[in-house]
Amino acid sequence: MEQKILVVEDSRPFRRAIESELRQAGFLPVFAETIAEAEQVLDQDTNFLCAVLDYCLPDGQDGEIIDVCLSVDIKVIVLTAMMDEMTREKVLAKTVIDYIPKDSPSCISAIIPILHRLAKNSSHKVLLVDDSITARKYTRSLLERQYLNVIEAKNGDHALEVMQQDKDISLVITDYAMPERDGVSLVKELRKTYSLDKLAVIGLSGSDEASLTAKFLKAGANDFLTKPFNQEEFYCRLHSTLNILDSERRLYHLANQDYLTQTWNRRYFFDHPMSKNHQSPRCLALIDIDNFKAVNDNFGHHIGDMILIELATILKNYFPDALVSRFGGEEFCILYGNSPHIFEQRLEAMKNEIADSELTILSNKIQYTVSTGVVAAEGNIHDLLRRADNCLYKAKSQGRNCIIKEQLA
């Protein structure tokens, strides 16, 4: 769904340029030329990702439109041709997200990355670590202005406790000088567990110690700022760090997930600790769609792809606590812990749900079944796969739509 952007701009050429850029970027612009028109729009709807505002309007020459939008809790980016220091400070004092110099049509391009960043920020959770309540309050206000979800910790040890409890934290912003555990020590401890594609870290400090930047970066931080920091610089560093984190995550998923079904791929499967662990029993199932070639021949490969996506969703729903991978074609693998009875129950329920369901895909009514080979044992992952594959072959030979198990304990 396209996210709406309120644009208040009295210049027709500028509006046309902004509209083109926003639509190409996947946003839906809603326009007003004056404060009065903007108020009429806001009386009907305030559900905007952000407002892009011209500082000088026919019925408000001194940025009055900013307060109008902020009063209904809409985030604001300001376009202004007035570049004097007094105007800049006045704009930034109004808790806007940013201001963009209106010095050429190309300035519109600078808005798009900011909007994309805002749209993505709600998926990030930030842990803010500082022993100063005042400092936490100020930094939190800056972060929440960017749609980021914020959790606080009062020192390094408290931060580690929070990280243990909340696995969704993707960014840590930490002060240096704190009781019990300082910021550099915290970063070192975090990097023992969290890689760069899992967690980003920004260090802060009010100290004038020249080597602090190097200490934080060598400990594993992504960036460092000296307090008190400039709001604009803080947002630039924040956006840069989150953009890099998103890129790292995207590359990680491109390398390790199956593009079609979004399950893990074979590479990820064999590199996973569960696959490499030979010391304890595990449950493993190979699942194959019955007569899948006939589905592709009769309905087309695009329908077959949609069935694969549907099956992957079912597998992830039934086994959220397991390693679910697409091994290729219509074959999937599930690697589970040492609970054979629970594993069998879920597989049986899943098989029955699939067999009893009728899918409607592009006006085609389709039913399909799956065959499953299962093993529960200790041993090398390649040996477990070989044994499960033998069971899958028997399931196919015995009429399909069944589960064949090898001596489940």
Summary of the structure (lengths in Angstrom):
residues: 409
radius of gyration: 27.4
end to end distance: 48.8
largest distance: 81.6
contacts: 1302
relative contact order: 0.06
helix: 46%
strand: 23%
